[in-house]
Amino acid sequence: MRGVLGRVTLGAALTIGLGGAVWAQGSADTIGAIRARGAVLCGVAGTTAGFSLPDSQGIMRGLDADGCRIVAAAILGDASKVRFINTTATNRFTALQSGEVDMLVRNTTWTLGREAALGLEFASINFYDGTGFMVKTASGVNSVKGLNGATVCVQPGSTTELNLTDYFRLHNLRFTPLVIENLEELRAAFIAGRCDAFTTDASSLASFRVTQGANAGQYTLLPEIISKEPLGTAVRKGDWKFFDVVRWAHFAQLTAEELGIDSENIESFRSSSNPEIQRFMGATGDLGRSLGVAPDWAVQIIRQVGNFAEMWDRSITPLGIQRGINNLWTKGGLQYAPPMR
C-alpha cells in the first residue's frame, strides 16, 4: 500500500504518523456528516455475487451491500440512503483513509497489520471465511498438493497473495503467480487457461462458480482451506461514535435472530413483556440515545433489511454455501452478540 497524506473531508482531522505514512483519522463527526449529506458512502467490491453485485435493475445486492444498508437504517432511518462506491483490492484502504467512503464492506480480512498500521478499525465480522483454490474439473486435480509447479491466478494487495506464498513455501511446492488486479480480468484469465488454479476467499470462488450457470460443473473448489479470513466492516480509527453504531447495527441483527424477530413479524413484538425485547424495540431504556440515534434504530434495521439469517438466506444460500461457522453461537457457530442493555 503506497503512503499518502490522508484527508478527512468530514471536518477537522487528526493525523498521526504510522510507519512513515500519515493517515487521516476519523476524529470528525462521521454521523453528523452522513446526516448532512443524507447518505452513507460505502465502499464495496461491486463485482461479487452474494456480497455486492448490481441486479438487473442496477440495485446493489448482497451481504456486504446490506451491511451498508443497516448503518443507513440506524442513522438515517432509511436503508436505501446509501451511495455504493466500487473499490479494488489495492485502492480500498486509500478510499477509506482519505474520506472518499465512510465505511468499507468489501470482503476485507481483519488483520493486526491492517488495524495497527493503516489507521482503520474493524467494527464487525459478517463472514468467517478462508483462502481456497479452484481448478478446472477436467484437470483431475483434487488437492492443493497436486498444484506443484502450477501457475496460480491471484489478486495483488490481498491477504490471499501472502497466504499463497506462505502455504506453498511451507509445503515445499513450486508455483508461478499470475497477478492481475482487476477481478473480472483475473477470472477471465482463469477461464481462458492462462493459469492452472485460481485462489481467493472460498466464498468468492463459490460466488464465481455460481455465476457460470450451466458451466459451473467445469470448475472444482479444492477441499483445503489454508487460512483464517474473518471478513468484516472497517471504519477510520478515532471516530468511536460511528464505530459503535456500525458495530451494534450488526449485533442488532444477531440479537433479533436470537429472539426470533424478523422483518415480517417485528411489529408483533411491540406488546412483548420481555424486558430484553422492550429494550430492543426502543420501548424502554436509552440505548438509542447512548448511540446517538433514534430509539427505534434496531427496529428500522430489522424492518427494512432483516435479521442476519434473512440476509444470509437472501444472499449466501443461493451460492450453495452452508452457514456452518457463520451460524449463531447457539447453533454451533461463531456469530455472537453481546447483551443489548
Backbone as numpy.savetxt, mean C-alpha at the origin, in Angstrom:
# Nx Ny Nz CAx CAy CAz Cx Cy Cz
18.48 6.33 -4.33 17.64 7.52 -4.33 18.52 8.76 -4.33
18.35 9.67 -5.27 19.21 10.84 -5.34 18.83 11.85 -4.27
19.82 12.58 -3.75 19.56 13.59 -2.74 18.97 14.83 -3.37
17.91 15.33 -2.78 17.30 16.56 -3.27 16.95 17.42 -2.07
16.78 18.70 -2.29 16.29 19.58 -1.26 14.78 19.53 -1.31
14.17 18.85 -0.32 12.72 18.70 -0.33 12.05 20.02 -0.04
10.86 20.20 -0.55 10.09 21.40 -0.27 8.72 21.00 0.23
8.24 21.69 1.23 6.91 21.43 1.73 6.00 22.54 1.24
5.01 22.21 0.47 4.14 23.21 -0.11 2.94 23.48 0.77
2.92 22.87 1.97 1.73 22.96 2.80 1.91 23.93 3.96
2.95 24.76 3.93 3.14 25.72 5.01 4.62 25.76 5.37
4.93 26.22 6.58 6.31 26.30 7.01 6.91 24.91 7.14
8.16 24.76 6.71 8.80 23.44 6.71 9.96 23.40 7.69
10.08 22.26 8.32 11.24 22.00 9.16 12.09 21.00 8.42
13.33 21.34 8.09 14.17 20.42 7.35 15.33 19.99 8.21
15.73 18.74 8.06 16.84 18.20 8.80 17.75 17.43 7.86
19.04 17.40 8.17 19.98 16.67 7.34 20.01 15.22 7.74
19.94 14.34 6.75 19.98 12.91 7.01 20.92 12.26 6.01
22.08 11.81 6.51 23.02 11.11 5.64 23.47 11.93 4.46
23.60 13.25 4.65 24.07 14.09 3.57 22.95 14.66 2.72
21.72 14.16 2.88 20.58 14.69 2.13 19.72 15.49 3.06
18.96 16.41 2.52 18.06 17.22 3.32 16.65 16.96 2.86
15.82 16.47 3.76 14.47 16.09 3.39 13.45 17.03 4.02
12.40 17.32 3.29 11.32 18.13 3.82 10.56 17.33 4.85
10.31 17.89 6.01 9.60 17.20 7.06 8.16 17.70 7.15
7.28 16.80 7.55 5.86 17.13 7.56 5.44 17.88 8.78
6.13 18.98 9.11 5.77 19.77 10.27 4.59 20.68 9.97
4.24 20.82 8.69 3.12 21.66 8.31 1.81 20.96 8.65
0.73 21.69 8.56 -0.59 21.15 8.87 -1.17 20.48 7.63
-0.85 19.22 7.45 -1.32 18.49 6.27 -2.84 18.38 6.27
-3.43 18.14 7.43 -4.88 18.04 7.50 -5.52 19.36 7.08
-4.96 20.47 7.55 -5.48 21.78 7.18 -5.36 22.04 5.69
-4.22 21.62 5.11 -4.01 21.80 3.68 -4.99 20.96 2.87
-5.25 19.75 3.32 -6.22 18.88 2.64 -7.60 19.52 2.66
-7.98 20.06 3.79 -9.30 20.71 3.89 -9.35 21.95 3.01
-8.25 22.69 2.94 -8.23 23.91 2.14 -8.38 23.60 0.64
-7.72 22.56 0.18 -7.81 22.23 -1.24 -9.00 21.34 -1.55
-9.55 20.70 -0.51 -10.73 19.85 -0.70 -10.43 18.49 -1.28
-9.20 18.02 -1.12 -8.83 16.70 -1.65 -7.55 16.21 -1.01
-7.43 14.89 -0.93 -6.19 14.24 -0.51 -5.37 13.94 -1.75
-4.10 14.31 -1.75 -3.19 13.98 -2.84 -2.52 12.66 -2.50
-2.82 11.63 -3.26 -2.36 10.30 -2.90 -1.50 9.67 -3.99
-0.29 9.29 -3.64 0.61 8.64 -4.57 0.34 7.15 -4.66
0.08 6.65 -5.86 -0.19 5.24 -6.10 0.66 4.77 -7.29
0.57 3.48 -7.59 1.25 2.97 -8.78 0.40 3.25 -10.01
-0.89 2.94 -9.91 -1.80 3.18 -11.03 -1.71 2.16 -12.13
-0.93 1.08 -11.90 -0.72 0.09 -12.96 -0.91 -1.34 -12.48
-1.36 -1.53 -11.24 -1.39 -2.87 -10.66 -2.81 -3.27 -10.29
-3.36 -4.24 -11.01 -4.71 -4.73 -10.74 -4.80 -5.24 -9.31
-5.89 -4.91 -8.64 -6.10 -5.32 -7.26 -5.58 -4.31 -6.27
-4.69 -3.42 -6.71 -4.10 -2.43 -5.81 -4.40 -1.01 -6.27
-4.02 -0.67 -7.47 -4.38 0.64 -8.03 -4.30 0.55 -9.55
-5.48 0.56 -10.16 -5.58 0.49 -11.62 -6.93 1.08 -12.03
-6.94 2.01 -12.99 -8.22 2.59 -13.41 -9.11 1.55 -14.08
-10.42 1.64 -13.82 -11.36 0.74 -14.48 -11.75 1.32 -15.83
-12.74 0.73 -16.48 -13.12 1.16 -17.83 -13.67 2.57 -17.86
-14.10 3.08 -16.70 -14.59 4.47 -16.62 -13.52 5.43 -16.13
-12.30 4.90 -15.95 -11.21 5.76 -15.50 -11.15 5.95 -14.01
-11.95 5.21 -13.24 -11.96 5.32 -11.78 -10.91 4.39 -11.20
-10.03 4.94 -10.35 -8.96 4.14 -9.76 -9.55 3.12 -8.80
-9.19 1.87 -8.98 -9.71 0.78 -8.16 -8.57 0.02 -7.51
-8.85 -0.60 -6.36 -7.87 -1.47 -5.73 -7.68 -1.17 -4.25
-6.95 -2.07 -3.59 -6.72 -1.96 -2.15 -5.98 -0.68 -1.79
-4.95 -0.33 -2.56 -4.21 0.90 -2.29 -5.07 2.13 -2.56
-5.82 2.10 -3.64 -6.69 3.23 -3.96 -7.69 3.47 -2.85
-8.26 2.38 -2.32 -9.22 2.53 -1.22 -8.52 2.97 0.06
-7.22 2.66 0.18 -6.45 3.15 1.32 -6.32 4.66 1.31
-6.39 5.25 0.14 -6.42 6.72 0.03 -7.82 7.23 0.38
-8.83 6.52 -0.08 -10.21 6.97 0.13 -10.62 6.99 1.59
-10.11 6.04 2.39 -10.51 6.03 3.80 -10.01 7.28 4.53
-8.87 7.81 4.09 -8.35 9.02 4.71 -9.19 10.23 4.31
-9.61 10.27 3.04 -10.49 11.36 2.59 -11.82 11.30 3.33
-12.33 10.09 3.55 -13.60 9.95 4.27 -13.46 10.44 5.70
-12.33 10.14 6.35 -12.12 10.55 7.73 -11.96 12.05 7.87
-11.19 12.67 6.96 -10.88 14.10 7.08 -11.95 14.98 6.46
-12.42 14.61 5.28 -13.35 15.45 4.52 -14.79 14.95 4.55
-14.99 13.74 5.07 -16.34 13.17 5.08 -16.79 12.71 3.71
-15.86 12.63 2.76 -16.20 12.25 1.39 -15.05 11.45 0.80
-15.26 10.14 0.65 -14.21 9.26 0.16 -13.81 9.52 -1.28
-14.63 10.25 -2.02 -14.31 10.51 -3.43 -13.34 11.67 -3.60
-13.05 12.40 -2.53 -12.20 13.58 -2.62 -10.72 13.20 -2.57
-10.29 12.46 -3.58 -8.89 12.04 -3.69 -8.38 12.35 -5.09
-7.19 12.91 -5.17 -6.52 13.07 -6.44 -5.40 12.03 -6.49
-5.55 11.07 -7.38 -4.56 10.00 -7.49 -3.42 10.46 -8.39
-2.20 10.28 -7.90 -1.01 10.69 -8.64 -0.14 9.45 -8.84
0.03 9.05 -10.09 0.83 7.87 -10.38 2.31 8.14 -10.10
2.96 7.20 -9.44 4.38 7.31 -9.14 5.08 6.03 -9.57
6.40 6.10 -9.71 7.19 4.93 -10.07 7.98 4.47 -8.85
8.65 3.32 -8.99 9.45 2.80 -7.90 10.59 3.75 -7.53
11.07 4.52 -8.50 12.21 5.40 -8.23 11.81 6.82 -7.84
10.62 7.30 -8.25 10.27 8.69 -7.89 9.26 8.80 -6.76
8.76 7.68 -6.26 7.69 7.71 -5.26 8.09 8.44 -3.98
9.34 8.22 -3.50 9.74 8.85 -2.25 9.99 10.34 -2.43
10.53 10.72 -3.59 10.71 12.14 -3.89 9.36 12.85 -3.91
8.35 12.20 -4.47 7.02 12.80 -4.53 6.46 13.05 -3.14
6.72 12.15 -2.22 6.25 12.33 -0.85 7.09 13.35 -0.11
8.39 13.25 -0.24 9.28 14.18 0.45 9.05 15.63 0.03
8.78 15.84 -1.24 8.64 17.19 -1.78 7.28 17.82 -1.52
6.30 17.02 -1.10 4.96 17.54 -0.89 4.08 17.42 -2.11
4.56 16.74 -3.16 3.71 16.52 -4.34 2.51 15.65 -3.97
2.70 14.75 -3.02 1.59 13.95 -2.51 1.58 14.06 -1.00
0.39 13.87 -0.41 0.25 13.90 1.05 0.63 12.56 1.66
0.39 11.50 0.91 0.61 10.15 1.41 0.95 9.24 0.24
1.60 8.13 0.56 2.02 7.19 -0.47 1.45 5.81 -0.13
0.60 5.29 -1.03 0.03 3.95 -0.86 0.31 3.21 -2.16
1.50 2.63 -2.25 1.98 2.15 -3.55 2.78 0.87 -3.43
2.19 -0.20 -2.91 2.92 -1.46 -2.77 4.33 -1.21 -2.25
4.41 -0.40 -1.20 5.71 0.04 -0.69 6.05 -0.66 0.61
7.23 -1.28 0.66 7.64 -2.06 1.82 8.18 -1.17 2.94
7.72 -1.44 4.14 8.20 -0.77 5.35 9.56 -1.35 5.72
10.60 -0.53 5.67 11.93 -0.97 6.07 12.56 0.05 7.01
13.56 -0.38 7.76 14.26 0.53 8.67 14.92 1.66 7.89
15.61 1.32 6.80 16.32 2.33 6.04 15.41 3.42 5.51
14.27 3.02 5.00 13.34 4.00 4.45 12.78 4.91 5.53
12.49 4.34 6.69 11.90 5.15 7.75 12.94 6.02 8.44
14.18 5.51 8.57 15.20 6.25 9.29 15.92 7.30 8.45
16.02 7.07 7.14 16.87 7.93 6.31 16.13 8.78 5.30
14.85 8.51 5.06 14.15 9.23 3.99 13.14 10.26 4.50
13.09 10.46 5.81 12.18 11.47 6.33 10.72 11.11 6.21
10.43 9.81 6.25 9.03 9.38 6.16 8.73 8.37 7.25
7.45 8.12 7.46 6.99 7.22 8.50 5.88 6.33 7.94
5.90 5.05 8.28 4.85 4.14 7.84 3.75 4.10 8.89
2.54 4.43 8.45 1.41 4.53 9.38 0.63 3.24 9.53
0.66 2.38 8.52 -0.13 1.15 8.58 0.40 0.14 7.57
-0.01 -1.11 7.74 0.30 -2.17 6.79 -1.02 -2.71 6.24
-1.22 -2.58 4.94 -2.47 -3.09 4.36 -2.29 -4.42 3.65
-1.02 -4.87 3.52 -0.80 -6.16 2.86 0.54 -6.74 3.28
0.50 -7.90 3.92 1.73 -8.61 4.27 2.10 -9.49 3.08
3.24 -9.21 2.48 3.61 -9.83 1.22 5.03 -10.37 1.30
5.56 -10.83 0.17 6.93 -11.30 0.09 7.37 -11.36 -1.36
8.67 -11.31 -1.61 9.20 -11.36 -2.96 9.03 -12.76 -3.55
8.48 -12.81 -4.75 8.27 -14.08 -5.43 8.87 -14.06 -6.83
8.72 -15.17 -7.53 9.26 -15.30 -8.89 8.21 -15.94 -9.80
8.17 -15.47 -11.03 7.28 -16.05 -12.03 8.11 -16.47 -13.24
7.73 -17.61 -13.81 8.38 -18.11 -15.03 7.29 -18.50 -16.02
7.70 -18.73 -17.25 6.75 -19.26 -18.21 6.58 -20.76 -17.94
5.33 -21.20 -17.91 5.03 -22.59 -17.58 5.79 -23.55 -18.48
5.94 -23.18 -19.74 6.62 -24.05 -20.71 8.09 -24.28 -20.37
8.66 -23.45 -19.51 10.08 -23.61 -19.16 10.33 -24.86 -18.34
9.29 -25.33 -17.66 9.44 -26.51 -16.81 10.09 -26.23 -15.48
10.47 -24.99 -15.21 11.09 -24.62 -13.93 10.02 -24.62 -12.85
10.30 -25.30 -11.73 9.32 -25.36 -10.65 9.87 -24.91 -9.31
11.07 -24.32 -9.34 11.69 -23.82 -8.11 12.70 -22.74 -8.47
12.91 -21.81 -7.55 13.91 -20.78 -7.79 15.28 -21.40 -7.98
15.53 -22.54 -7.35 16.83 -23.22 -7.51 17.08 -23.62 -8.97
16.03 -23.67 -9.77 16.18 -24.01 -11.17 16.50 -22.81 -12.05
16.74 -21.66 -11.43 17.02 -20.43 -12.18 18.51 -20.10 -12.23
19.36 -21.04 -11.85 20.80 -20.77 -11.91 21.21 -20.39 -13.33
21.84 -19.23 -13.48 22.27 -18.75 -14.78 21.20 -18.01 -15.55
20.05 -17.81 -14.95 18.92 -17.18 -15.65 19.07 -15.67 -15.74
18.35 -15.09 -16.70 18.19 -13.64 -16.77 16.88 -13.32 -16.07
16.93 -12.37 -15.14 15.77 -12.08 -14.30 15.35 -10.62 -14.47
14.08 -10.41 -14.78 13.52 -9.06 -14.91 13.22 -8.51 -13.53
13.69 -7.28 -13.25 13.48 -6.67 -11.94 13.46 -5.15 -12.08
12.69 -4.49 -11.20 12.64 -3.03 -11.18 13.76 -2.46 -10.33
14.37 -1.34 -10.75 15.38 -0.68 -9.93 14.70 0.11 -8.81
15.45 0.42 -7.77 14.92 1.24 -6.69 13.91 0.53 -5.83
13.91 -0.80 -5.86 12.93 -1.58 -5.10 13.64 -2.50 -4.13
12.92 -2.93 -3.08 13.49 -3.92 -2.17 13.71 -5.23 -2.91
12.92 -5.48 -3.95 13.05 -6.71 -4.74 14.45 -6.85 -5.31
15.01 -5.75 -5.79 16.34 -5.79 -6.41 17.38 -6.30 -5.41
17.31 -5.80 -4.18 18.24 -6.23 -3.14 17.97 -7.67 -2.72
16.68 -8.02 -2.59 16.33 -9.39 -2.20 16.84 -10.41 -3.21
16.70 -10.06 -4.49 17.16 -10.94 -5.57 18.66 -11.20 -5.45
19.42 -10.13 -5.29 20.88 -10.25 -5.19 21.29 -11.06 -3.96
20.68 -10.74 -2.82 21.01 -11.44 -1.58 20.71 -12.93 -1.68
19.53 -13.27 -2.21 19.11 -14.67 -2.25 20.01 -15.50 -3.17
20.30 -14.97 -4.34 21.13 -15.72 -5.29 22.56 -15.86 -4.78
23.08 -14.83 -4.12 24.43 -14.93 -3.55 24.45 -15.96 -2.43
23.43 -15.93 -1.56 23.37 -16.86 -0.43 23.32 -18.32 -0.89
22.63 -18.56 -2.01 22.45 -19.94 -2.49 23.40 -20.29 -3.63
24.42 -19.44 -3.81 25.45 -19.70 -4.83 24.84 -19.92 -6.23
23.90 -19.06 -6.57 23.27 -19.11 -7.88 23.71 -17.90 -8.70
23.88 -18.09 -9.97 24.25 -16.99 -10.85 23.00 -16.46 -11.56
22.99 -15.17 -11.84 21.89 -14.60 -12.60 22.35 -13.32 -13.29
21.62 -12.95 -14.33 21.85 -11.69 -15.02 20.61 -10.85 -14.87
20.70 -9.68 -14.25 19.50 -8.85 -14.09 19.17 -8.09 -15.37
17.89 -8.01 -15.68 17.40 -7.12 -16.73 16.59 -6.07 -16.00
17.18 -4.88 -15.84 16.61 -3.83 -15.00 15.85 -2.83 -15.86
14.55 -2.71 -15.62 13.70 -1.77 -16.34 12.80 -1.07 -15.34
12.81 0.25 -15.34 12.03 1.00 -14.34 10.53 0.91 -14.58
10.08 1.12 -15.81 8.65 1.13 -16.11 8.08 -0.28 -15.99
7.07 -0.44 -15.13 6.53 -1.77 -14.86 5.90 -2.39 -16.09
5.20 -1.62 -16.88 4.58 -2.16 -18.09 5.65 -2.65 -19.07
6.73 -1.91 -19.19 7.82 -2.33 -20.07 8.50 -3.58 -19.53
8.60 -3.67 -18.21 9.22 -4.85 -17.58 8.37 -6.09 -17.84
7.07 -5.96 -17.68 6.18 -7.09 -17.96 6.25 -7.50 -19.43
6.29 -6.50 -20.30 6.37 -6.78 -21.73 7.66 -7.52 -22.08
8.76 -7.16 -21.41 10.04 -7.82 -21.64 9.96 -9.29 -21.23
9.29 -9.56 -20.12 9.12 -10.94 -19.66 8.27 -11.73 -20.65
7.17 -11.16 -21.08 6.29 -11.83 -22.04 7.04 -12.13 -23.34
7.88 -11.17 -23.76 8.61 -11.32 -25.02 9.78 -12.29 -24.93
10.08 -12.76 -23.72 11.15 -13.73 -23.56 12.53 -13.12 -23.39
12.60 -11.83 -23.08 13.90 -11.19 -22.87 14.53 -11.61 -21.54
13.71 -12.16 -20.65 14.24 -12.69 -19.39 13.56 -14.03 -19.11
14.22 -14.85 -18.31 13.70 -16.18 -18.00 12.73 -16.15 -16.84
12.85 -15.15 -15.98 11.99 -15.04 -14.81 11.70 -13.57 -14.52
10.62 -13.34 -13.83 10.18 -12.00 -13.45 10.00 -12.02 -11.94
10.64 -11.09 -11.23 10.53 -11.06 -9.78 10.02 -9.72 -9.28
9.11 -9.79 -8.32 8.58 -8.63 -7.61 7.74 -9.20 -6.47
6.93 -8.36 -5.82 6.06 -8.87 -4.76 5.14 -9.94 -5.33
4.92 -11.00 -4.57 4.09 -12.10 -5.04 2.69 -11.63 -5.41
2.17 -10.66 -4.67 0.83 -10.14 -4.98 0.80 -9.47 -6.34
1.87 -8.75 -6.67 1.94 -8.08 -7.96 2.06 -9.09 -9.09
2.76 -10.19 -8.85 2.87 -11.25 -9.86 1.51 -11.89 -10.10
0.77 -12.13 -9.01 -0.58 -12.70 -9.15 -1.48 -11.74 -9.91
-1.33 -10.44 -9.63 -2.11 -9.42 -10.33 -1.80 -9.45 -11.82
-0.52 -9.53 -12.15 -0.11 -9.58 -13.55 -0.71 -10.80 -14.25
-0.65 -11.95 -13.61 -1.17 -13.18 -14.23 -2.66 -13.08 -14.50
-3.42 -12.50 -13.56 -4.86 -12.35 -13.75 -5.17 -11.49 -14.97
-4.36 -10.45 -15.19 -4.63 -9.54 -16.32 -4.34 -10.20 -17.66
-3.73 -11.37 -17.67 -3.44 -12.06 -18.93 -4.61 -12.87 -19.45
-5.70 -12.91 -18.66 -6.93 -13.56 -19.11 -6.74 -15.00 -19.52
-7.09 -15.33 -20.76 -7.01 -16.71 -21.25 -5.58 -17.23 -21.30
-4.60 -16.33 -21.26 -3.20 -16.75 -21.32 -2.57 -16.92 -19.95
-3.37 -16.77 -18.90 -2.82 -16.84 -17.54 -2.11 -18.15 -17.26
-2.59 -19.25 -17.83 -1.98 -20.55 -17.62 -0.58 -20.69 -18.17
-0.18 -19.73 -18.99 1.17 -19.78 -19.57 2.24 -19.34 -18.57
1.79 -18.84 -17.40 2.73 -18.30 -16.42 2.56 -19.02 -15.09
3.67 -19.34 -14.46 3.67 -20.07 -13.19 4.37 -19.26 -12.11
3.72 -19.13 -10.96 4.31 -18.46 -9.81 5.04 -19.52 -8.99
6.34 -19.38 -8.86 7.14 -20.37 -8.14 6.79 -20.35 -6.65
6.97 -21.48 -5.95 6.48 -21.59 -4.57 7.26 -20.79 -3.53
8.54 -20.48 -3.81 9.35 -19.80 -2.81 8.96 -18.32 -2.63
8.84 -17.90 -1.39 8.72 -16.49 -1.03 9.98 -16.18 -0.24
10.83 -15.30 -0.76 12.18 -15.16 -0.23 12.39 -13.97 0.71
11.32 -13.24 1.04 11.52 -12.08 1.91 10.23 -11.73 2.63
10.36 -10.85 3.61 9.20 -10.24 4.26 8.97 -8.88 3.60
7.76 -8.64 3.14 7.43 -7.37 2.49 6.13 -6.82 3.07
6.20 -6.17 4.23 5.00 -5.53 4.77 4.71 -4.25 3.99
3.67 -4.28 3.18 3.34 -3.14 2.32 2.38 -2.21 3.05
2.67 -0.93 3.02 1.82 -0.02 3.78 1.79 1.40 3.28
1.24 2.25 4.11 1.03 3.66 3.80 2.10 4.51 4.47
2.77 5.34 3.68 3.83 6.20 4.20 3.39 7.66 4.15
3.79 8.41 5.17 3.56 9.86 5.23 4.88 10.52 5.63
4.93 11.84 5.52 6.14 12.55 5.92 6.29 12.54 7.44
7.51 12.33 7.88 7.80 12.32 9.31 7.61 13.72 9.89
6.98 13.79 11.04 6.86 15.07 11.74 5.46 15.59 11.90
4.56 15.32 10.94 3.17 15.77 11.06 2.37 14.64 11.72
2.47 14.59 13.04 1.93 13.44 13.76 0.41 13.42 13.81
-0.23 14.57 13.67 -1.70 14.57 13.65 -2.21 13.87 12.39
-1.58 14.15 11.26 -1.95 13.47 10.02 -1.60 11.99 10.11
-0.42 11.69 10.64 0.00 10.30 10.85 -1.07 9.55 11.64
-1.56 10.15 12.72 -2.58 9.50 13.55 -3.84 9.18 12.76
-4.30 10.14 11.96 -5.53 9.92 11.19 -5.34 8.78 10.19
-4.20 8.79 9.48 -3.94 7.74 8.49 -3.87 6.38 9.17
-3.17 6.30 10.28 -3.04 5.02 11.00 -4.39 4.53 11.50
-5.16 5.40 12.13 -6.40 4.96 12.75 -7.53 4.77 11.75
-7.41 5.34 10.57 -8.38 5.05 9.51 -8.29 3.56 9.16
-7.07 3.05 9.07 -6.87 1.61 8.81 -7.38 0.78 9.99
-7.03 1.20 11.21 -7.47 0.45 12.39 -8.99 0.46 12.52
-9.63 1.53 12.08 -11.09 1.60 12.14 -11.71 0.52 11.27
-11.11 0.27 10.11 -11.63 -0.78 9.23 -11.48 -2.16 9.87
-10.34 -2.39 10.52 -10.13 -3.68 11.19 -11.09 -3.84 12.36
-11.28 -2.77 13.12 -12.18 -2.81 14.27 -13.61 -3.09 13.82
-14.02 -2.45 12.73 -15.36 -2.69 12.21 -15.54 -4.15 11.82
-14.53 -4.71 11.16 -14.63 -6.12 10.78 -14.75 -7.00 12.02
-13.97 -6.71 13.05 -14.05 -7.48 14.29 -15.44 -7.41 14.90
-16.05 -6.23 14.82 -17.36 -6.01 15.44 -18.52 -6.46 14.55
-18.21 -6.89 13.34 -19.28 -7.30 12.42 -19.98 -6.15 11.75
-19.34 -4.99 11.72 -19.92 -3.80 11.11 -19.41 -3.67 9.68
-20.30 -3.51 8.72 -19.89 -3.32 7.33 -20.70 -2.20 6.70
-20.45 -1.94 5.43 -21.08 -0.81 4.75 -22.59 -0.97 4.61
-23.07 -2.20 4.64 -24.49 -2.44 4.45 -25.29 -2.41 5.75
-24.65 -2.78 6.86 -25.42 -2.87 8.11 -25.08 -1.80 9.14
-24.20 -0.87 8.80 -23.69 0.05 9.80 -24.78 0.88 10.49
-25.81 1.25 9.76 -26.85 2.08 10.37 -27.59 1.33 11.47
-27.62 0.01 11.39 -28.33 -0.78 12.41 -27.60 -0.77 13.75
-26.36 -0.29 13.77 -25.58 -0.28 15.01 -25.74 1.03 15.78
-26.50 1.97 15.25 -26.64 3.27 15.92 -27.33 3.14 17.27
-28.17 2.14 17.41 -28.90 1.96 18.67 -28.25 0.95 19.60
-27.04 0.52 19.26 -26.35 -0.49 20.07 -26.04 0.05 21.46
-26.16 -0.84 22.46 -25.83 -0.48 23.84 -24.40 -0.88 24.20
-23.68 -1.48 23.24 -22.29 -1.89 23.46 -21.41 -0.64 23.52
-20.73 -0.39 24.64 -19.91 0.83 24.78 -18.86 0.96 23.69
-18.24 -0.16 23.27 -17.23 -0.11 22.23 -17.82 0.35 20.91
-19.01 -0.14 20.58 -19.68 0.26 19.35 -20.13 1.71 19.43
-20.60 2.14 20.60 -21.01 3.53 20.76 -19.85 4.48 20.50
-18.67 4.12 21.02 -17.49 4.95 20.76 -17.13 4.94 19.28
-17.21 3.76 18.66 -16.89 3.64 17.25 -17.83 4.50 16.40
-19.10 4.52 16.75 -20.09 5.28 15.98 -20.03 6.77 16.26
-19.25 7.17 17.28 -19.15 8.59 17.63 -20.28 9.06 18.51
-21.08 8.14 19.03 -22.21 8.50 19.89 -21.74 8.90 21.28
-20.63 8.32 21.73 -20.05 8.68 23.03 -18.55 8.88 22.86
-17.95 9.50 23.86 -16.51 9.71 23.82 -16.11 10.86 22.92
-14.81 11.08 22.83 -14.29 12.21 22.02 -13.15 11.76 21.12
-13.27 10.56 20.54 -12.21 10.05 19.69 -12.00 10.92 18.46
-13.09 11.38 17.87 -12.98 12.24 16.69 -12.26 13.54 17.02
-12.65 14.15 18.13 -12.02 15.41 18.52 -10.53 15.20 18.79
-10.17 14.07 19.40 -8.76 13.78 19.67 -7.95 13.71 18.38
-8.56 13.18 17.33 -7.88 13.08 16.04 -7.98 14.36 15.21
-8.87 15.26 15.59 -9.07 16.47 14.82 -10.02 16.30 13.66
-10.93 15.32 13.78 -11.91 15.06 12.72 -13.31 15.00 13.34
-14.31 14.77 12.50 -15.70 14.75 12.95 -15.97 13.53 13.84
-16.97 13.63 14.73 -17.29 12.50 15.61 -17.61 11.21 14.86
-18.19 11.33 13.66 -18.59 10.13 12.92 -17.57 9.73 11.85
-16.29 10.07 12.05 -15.24 9.80 11.07 -15.16 8.31 10.71
-15.27 7.45 11.71 -15.18 6.01 11.45 -16.41 5.51 10.69
-17.56 6.09 11.01 -18.80 5.73 10.31 -18.67 6.07 8.83
-18.11 7.24 8.53 -17.96 7.65 7.14 -17.04 6.69 6.38
-15.97 6.23 7.03 -15.06 5.29 6.39 -15.79 4.02 6.00
-16.54 3.45 6.95 -17.20 2.17 6.71 -18.37 2.33 5.75
-19.14 3.38 5.91 -20.30 3.58 5.04 -19.88 3.77 3.58
-18.79 4.51 3.37 -18.40 4.86 2.00 -17.39 3.90 1.36
-16.55 3.27 2.17 -15.50 2.40 1.61 -15.67 0.95 2.07
-16.12 0.76 3.31 -16.30 -0.59 3.83 -15.26 -0.96 4.86
-15.46 -2.11 5.52 -14.45 -2.58 6.45 -13.31 -3.25 5.66
-12.30 -3.75 6.36 -11.13 -4.27 5.65 -11.48 -5.50 4.82
-12.36 -6.36 5.34 -12.76 -7.55 4.59 -13.45 -7.18 3.29
-14.27 -6.13 3.32 -14.96 -5.69 2.10 -13.95 -5.20 1.07
-12.95 -4.45 1.51 -11.91 -3.98 0.59 -11.16 -5.16 -0.01
-10.81 -6.11 0.83 -10.07 -7.28 0.37 -10.88 -8.08 -0.65
-12.12 -8.36 -0.31 -12.96 -9.18 -1.20 -13.20 -8.49 -2.54
-13.27 -7.17 -2.50 -13.52 -6.41 -3.72 -12.30 -6.37 -4.63
-11.11 -6.32 -4.05 -9.90 -6.07 -4.83 -8.94 -7.24 -4.94
-8.76 -7.99 -3.85 -7.72 -9.01 -3.82 -8.25 -10.41 -4.12
-9.43 -10.73 -3.62 -10.00 -12.06 -3.87 -10.06 -12.40 -5.36
-10.44 -11.45 -6.25 -10.46 -11.78 -7.69 -9.10 -12.16 -8.27
-8.01 -11.83 -7.55 -6.67 -12.21 -8.02 -6.35 -13.66 -7.70
-7.22 -14.30 -6.92 -6.98 -15.69 -6.53 -6.05 -15.82 -5.34
-5.84 -14.71 -4.60 -4.95 -14.72 -3.45 -5.78 -14.97 -2.18
-5.42 -16.00 -1.43 -6.08 -16.27 -0.16 -5.69 -15.20 0.86
-6.56 -14.91 1.79 -6.27 -13.85 2.74 -5.14 -14.26 3.70
-5.11 -15.49 4.13 -3.98 -16.01 4.90 -3.53 -15.12 6.05
-2.24 -14.73 6.03 -1.71 -13.92 7.13 -2.26 -12.51 7.14
-2.98 -12.13 6.11 -3.62 -10.81 6.09 -4.98 -10.82 6.77
-5.35 -11.97 7.34 -6.60 -12.07 8.06 -6.50 -11.35 9.41
-7.64 -11.20 10.07 -7.65 -10.66 11.42 -6.91 -11.60 12.36
-6.38 -11.06 13.43 -5.68 -11.86 14.43 -6.58 -12.94 15.03
-7.87 -12.67 15.07 -8.81 -13.65 15.62 -9.00 -14.84 14.70
-8.50 -14.72 13.46 -8.61 -15.81 12.49 -7.22 -16.30 12.06
-6.23 -16.08 12.92 -4.89 -16.57 12.66 -4.02 -15.67 11.82
-4.49 -14.45 11.54 -3.71 -13.52 10.72 -2.94 -12.51 11.53
-2.32 -11.55 10.85 -1.49 -10.53 11.49 -2.18 -9.18 11.64
-3.36 -9.03 11.05 -4.04 -7.73 11.13 -4.68 -7.59 12.51
-4.23 -6.59 13.24 -4.58 -6.41 14.65 -4.74 -4.92 14.93
-5.87 -4.53 15.45 -6.12 -3.11 15.75 -6.08 -2.88 17.25
-5.32 -1.88 17.74 -5.38 -1.52 19.14 -6.77 -1.04 19.51
-7.09 -0.99 20.81 -8.42 -0.57 21.22 -8.74 0.87 20.82
-9.95 1.09 20.36 -10.42 2.45 20.04 -11.14 3.00 21.26
-10.34 3.54 22.16 -10.90 4.14 23.38 -9.90 5.14 23.97
